[in-house]
Amino acid sequence: MAQSVKITTPYITLGQLLKLVNLIDNGGAAKAFLAEHEVRVNGEQDQRRGRKLYPGDVVETLGKAYAIGA
């Protein structure tokens, strides 16, 4: 079951999500995290920290899933 992540803006970036769910301490750590760990957005591998995530998107990493919701 995916953990729901509520956003109040039209979208957030992948780097912002990683910080929001406490996988990284600051935005600068996103690049290193994405280089070291596999991250899938809607089932496809993605390493772009600026990738825009919209409600309905699902991000999977480190054995956990995060569902973006409005």
CNS distance restraints for C-alpha pairs under 8 A (distance, minus, plus):
assign (resid   1 and name CA) (resid  65 and name CA) 7.19 0.50 0.50
assign (resid   2 and name CA) (resid  58 and name CA) 7.82 0.50 0.50
assign (resid   2 and name CA) (resid  64 and name CA) 7.10 0.50 0.50
assign (resid   2 and name CA) (resid  65 and name CA) 4.57 0.50 0.50
assign (resid   2 and name CA) (resid  66 and name CA) 5.06 0.50 0.50
assign (resid   2 and name CA) (resid  67 and name CA) 5.72 0.50 0.50
assign (resid   3 and name CA) (resid  64 and name CA) 7.95 0.50 0.50
assign (resid   3 and name CA) (resid  65 and name CA) 6.14 0.50 0.50
assign (resid   3 and name CA) (resid  66 and name CA) 4.74 0.50 0.50
assign (resid   3 and name CA) (resid  67 and name CA) 5.93 0.50 0.50
assign (resid   4 and name CA) (resid  66 and name CA) 5.82 0.50 0.50
assign (resid   4 and name CA) (resid  67 and name CA) 4.80 0.50 0.50
assign (resid   4 and name CA) (resid  68 and name CA) 6.11 0.50 0.50
assign (resid   4 and name CA) (resid  69 and name CA) 6.47 0.50 0.50
assign (resid   5 and name CA) (resid  66 and name CA) 6.45 0.50 0.50
assign (resid   5 and name CA) (resid  67 and name CA) 5.86 0.50 0.50
assign (resid   5 and name CA) (resid  68 and name CA) 5.00 0.50 0.50
assign (resid   5 and name CA) (resid  69 and name CA) 5.81 0.50 0.50
assign (resid   6 and name CA) (resid  68 and name CA) 6.13 0.50 0.50
assign (resid   6 and name CA) (resid  69 and name CA) 4.73 0.50 0.50
assign (resid   6 and name CA) (resid  70 and name CA) 5.41 0.50 0.50
assign (resid   7 and name CA) (resid  11 and name CA) 7.33 0.50 0.50
assign (resid   7 and name CA) (resid  12 and name CA) 7.53 0.50 0.50
assign (resid   7 and name CA) (resid  55 and name CA) 7.92 0.50 0.50
assign (resid   7 and name CA) (resid  68 and name CA) 7.16 0.50 0.50
assign (resid   7 and name CA) (resid  69 and name CA) 6.21 0.50 0.50
assign (resid   7 and name CA) (resid  70 and name CA) 5.30 0.50 0.50
assign (resid   8 and name CA) (resid  70 and name CA) 6.31 0.50 0.50
assign (resid   9 and name CA) (resid  70 and name CA) 7.96 0.50 0.50
assign (resid  10 and name CA) (resid  54 and name CA) 6.63 0.50 0.50
assign (resid  10 and name CA) (resid  55 and name CA) 7.85 0.50 0.50
assign (resid  11 and name CA) (resid  52 and name CA) 6.11 0.50 0.50
assign (resid  11 and name CA) (resid  53 and name CA) 5.35 0.50 0.50
assign (resid  11 and name CA) (resid  54 and name CA) 4.73 0.50 0.50
assign (resid  11 and name CA) (resid  55 and name CA) 7.24 0.50 0.50
assign (resid  12 and name CA) (resid  16 and name CA) 6.21 0.50 0.50
assign (resid  12 and name CA) (resid  17 and name CA) 6.81 0.50 0.50
assign (resid  12 and name CA) (resid  52 and name CA) 5.70 0.50 0.50
assign (resid  12 and name CA) (resid  53 and name CA) 5.33 0.50 0.50
assign (resid  12 and name CA) (resid  54 and name CA) 6.91 0.50 0.50
assign (resid  13 and name CA) (resid  17 and name CA) 6.34 0.50 0.50
assign (resid  13 and name CA) (resid  49 and name CA) 6.55 0.50 0.50
assign (resid  13 and name CA) (resid  50 and name CA) 5.09 0.50 0.50
assign (resid  13 and name CA) (resid  51 and name CA) 5.26 0.50 0.50
assign (resid  13 and name CA) (resid  52 and name CA) 4.55 0.50 0.50
assign (resid  13 and name CA) (resid  53 and name CA) 5.70 0.50 0.50
assign (resid  14 and name CA) (resid  18 and name CA) 6.31 0.50 0.50
assign (resid  14 and name CA) (resid  48 and name CA) 7.22 0.50 0.50
assign (resid  14 and name CA) (resid  49 and name CA) 4.97 0.50 0.50
assign (resid  14 and name CA) (resid  50 and name CA) 5.86 0.50 0.50
assign (resid  14 and name CA) (resid  51 and name CA) 5.36 0.50 0.50
assign (resid  14 and name CA) (resid  52 and name CA) 6.43 0.50 0.50
assign (resid  14 and name CA) (resid  53 and name CA) 6.54 0.50 0.50
assign (resid  15 and name CA) (resid  19 and name CA) 6.46 0.50 0.50
assign (resid  15 and name CA) (resid  27 and name CA) 6.19 0.50 0.50
assign (resid  15 and name CA) (resid  30 and name CA) 5.39 0.50 0.50
assign (resid  15 and name CA) (resid  49 and name CA) 4.63 0.50 0.50
assign (resid  15 and name CA) (resid  50 and name CA) 6.38 0.50 0.50
assign (resid  15 and name CA) (resid  51 and name CA) 7.93 0.50 0.50
assign (resid  16 and name CA) (resid  20 and name CA) 6.04 0.50 0.50
assign (resid  16 and name CA) (resid  27 and name CA) 6.93 0.50 0.50
assign (resid  17 and name CA) (resid  21 and name CA) 6.19 0.50 0.50
assign (resid  18 and name CA) (resid  22 and name CA) 6.29 0.50 0.50
assign (resid  18 and name CA) (resid  23 and name CA) 5.22 0.50 0.50
assign (resid  18 and name CA) (resid  24 and name CA) 5.93 0.50 0.50
assign (resid  18 and name CA) (resid  30 and name CA) 7.13 0.50 0.50
assign (resid  19 and name CA) (resid  23 and name CA) 5.86 0.50 0.50
assign (resid  19 and name CA) (resid  24 and name CA) 5.05 0.50 0.50
assign (resid  19 and name CA) (resid  25 and name CA) 6.15 0.50 0.50
assign (resid  19 and name CA) (resid  26 and name CA) 6.24 0.50 0.50
assign (resid  19 and name CA) (resid  27 and name CA) 6.78 0.50 0.50
assign (resid  19 and name CA) (resid  30 and name CA) 8.00 0.50 0.50
assign (resid  24 and name CA) (resid  29 and name CA) 6.04 0.50 0.50
assign (resid  24 and name CA) (resid  30 and name CA) 6.68 0.50 0.50
assign (resid  24 and name CA) (resid  33 and name CA) 7.47 0.50 0.50
assign (resid  25 and name CA) (resid  29 and name CA) 6.83 0.50 0.50
assign (resid  26 and name CA) (resid  30 and name CA) 7.40 0.50 0.50
assign (resid  29 and name CA) (resid  33 and name CA) 6.18 0.50 0.50
assign (resid  30 and name CA) (resid  34 and name CA) 6.05 0.50 0.50
assign (resid  30 and name CA) (resid  49 and name CA) 6.33 0.50 0.50
assign (resid  31 and name CA) (resid  35 and name CA) 6.23 0.50 0.50
assign (resid  31 and name CA) (resid  49 and name CA) 6.57 0.50 0.50
assign (resid  32 and name CA) (resid  36 and name CA) 6.26 0.50 0.50
assign (resid  33 and name CA) (resid  37 and name CA) 5.94 0.50 0.50
assign (resid  34 and name CA) (resid  38 and name CA) 6.81 0.50 0.50
assign (resid  34 and name CA) (resid  39 and name CA) 6.88 0.50 0.50
assign (resid  34 and name CA) (resid  47 and name CA) 5.37 0.50 0.50
assign (resid  34 and name CA) (resid  48 and name CA) 7.67 0.50 0.50
assign (resid  34 and name CA) (resid  49 and name CA) 7.43 0.50 0.50
assign (resid  35 and name CA) (resid  47 and name CA) 7.07 0.50 0.50
assign (resid  37 and name CA) (resid  61 and name CA) 7.28 0.50 0.50
assign (resid  37 and name CA) (resid  62 and name CA) 7.41 0.50 0.50
assign (resid  38 and name CA) (resid  45 and name CA) 6.94 0.50 0.50
assign (resid  38 and name CA) (resid  46 and name CA) 7.94 0.50 0.50
assign (resid  38 and name CA) (resid  47 and name CA) 7.93 0.50 0.50
assign (resid  38 and name CA) (resid  61 and name CA) 6.13 0.50 0.50
assign (resid  38 and name CA) (resid  62 and name CA) 7.57 0.50 0.50
assign (resid  39 and name CA) (resid  45 and name CA) 5.67 0.50 0.50
assign (resid  39 and name CA) (resid  46 and name CA) 5.92 0.50 0.50
assign (resid  39 and name CA) (resid  47 and name CA) 6.75 0.50 0.50
assign (resid  39 and name CA) (resid  59 and name CA) 7.01 0.50 0.50
assign (resid  39 and name CA) (resid  60 and name CA) 5.77 0.50 0.50
assign (resid  39 and name CA) (resid  61 and name CA) 4.83 0.50 0.50
assign (resid  39 and name CA) (resid  62 and name CA) 7.95 0.50 0.50
assign (resid  40 and name CA) (resid  44 and name CA) 4.97 0.50 0.50
assign (resid  40 and name CA) (resid  45 and name CA) 4.19 0.50 0.50
assign (resid  40 and name CA) (resid  46 and name CA) 5.70 0.50 0.50
assign (resid  40 and name CA) (resid  59 and name CA) 5.61 0.50 0.50
assign (resid  40 and name CA) (resid  60 and name CA) 5.09 0.50 0.50
assign (resid  40 and name CA) (resid  61 and name CA) 6.58 0.50 0.50
assign (resid  41 and name CA) (resid  45 and name CA) 6.25 0.50 0.50
assign (resid  41 and name CA) (resid  46 and name CA) 6.35 0.50 0.50
assign (resid  41 and name CA) (resid  57 and name CA) 6.95 0.50 0.50
assign (resid  41 and name CA) (resid  58 and name CA) 5.77 0.50 0.50
assign (resid  41 and name CA) (resid  59 and name CA) 4.55 0.50 0.50
assign (resid  41 and name CA) (resid  60 and name CA) 6.52 0.50 0.50
assign (resid  42 and name CA) (resid  57 and name CA) 6.01 0.50 0.50
assign (resid  42 and name CA) (resid  58 and name CA) 5.16 0.50 0.50
assign (resid  42 and name CA) (resid  59 and name CA) 6.32 0.50 0.50
assign (resid  43 and name CA) (resid  58 and name CA) 7.91 0.50 0.50
assign (resid  43 and name CA) (resid  59 and name CA) 7.89 0.50 0.50
assign (resid  43 and name CA) (resid  60 and name CA) 7.81 0.50 0.50
assign (resid  53 and name CA) (resid  57 and name CA) 6.16 0.50 0.50
assign (resid  53 and name CA) (resid  68 and name CA) 7.28 0.50 0.50
assign (resid  54 and name CA) (resid  68 and name CA) 6.47 0.50 0.50
assign (resid  54 and name CA) (resid  69 and name CA) 7.71 0.50 0.50
assign (resid  55 and name CA) (resid  67 and name CA) 7.71 0.50 0.50
assign (resid  55 and name CA) (resid  68 and name CA) 4.72 0.50 0.50
assign (resid  55 and name CA) (resid  69 and name CA) 4.50 0.50 0.50
assign (resid  55 and name CA) (resid  70 and name CA) 5.65 0.50 0.50
assign (resid  56 and name CA) (resid  67 and name CA) 6.53 0.50 0.50
assign (resid  56 and name CA) (resid  68 and name CA) 5.51 0.50 0.50
assign (resid  56 and name CA) (resid  69 and name CA) 6.11 0.50 0.50
assign (resid  57 and name CA) (resid  67 and name CA) 5.95 0.50 0.50
assign (resid  57 and name CA) (resid  68 and name CA) 5.44 0.50 0.50
assign (resid  58 and name CA) (resid  65 and name CA) 6.64 0.50 0.50
assign (resid  58 and name CA) (resid  66 and name CA) 5.55 0.50 0.50
assign (resid  58 and name CA) (resid  67 and name CA) 4.45 0.50 0.50
assign (resid  58 and name CA) (resid  68 and name CA) 6.24 0.50 0.50
assign (resid  59 and name CA) (resid  65 and name CA) 5.59 0.50 0.50
assign (resid  59 and name CA) (resid  66 and name CA) 5.13 0.50 0.50
assign (resid  59 and name CA) (resid  67 and name CA) 6.51 0.50 0.50
assign (resid  60 and name CA) (resid  64 and name CA) 5.62 0.50 0.50
assign (resid  60 and name CA) (resid  65 and name CA) 4.31 0.50 0.50
assign (resid  60 and name CA) (resid  66 and name CA) 6.35 0.50 0.50
assign (resid  61 and name CA) (resid  65 and name CA) 6.57 0.50 0.50
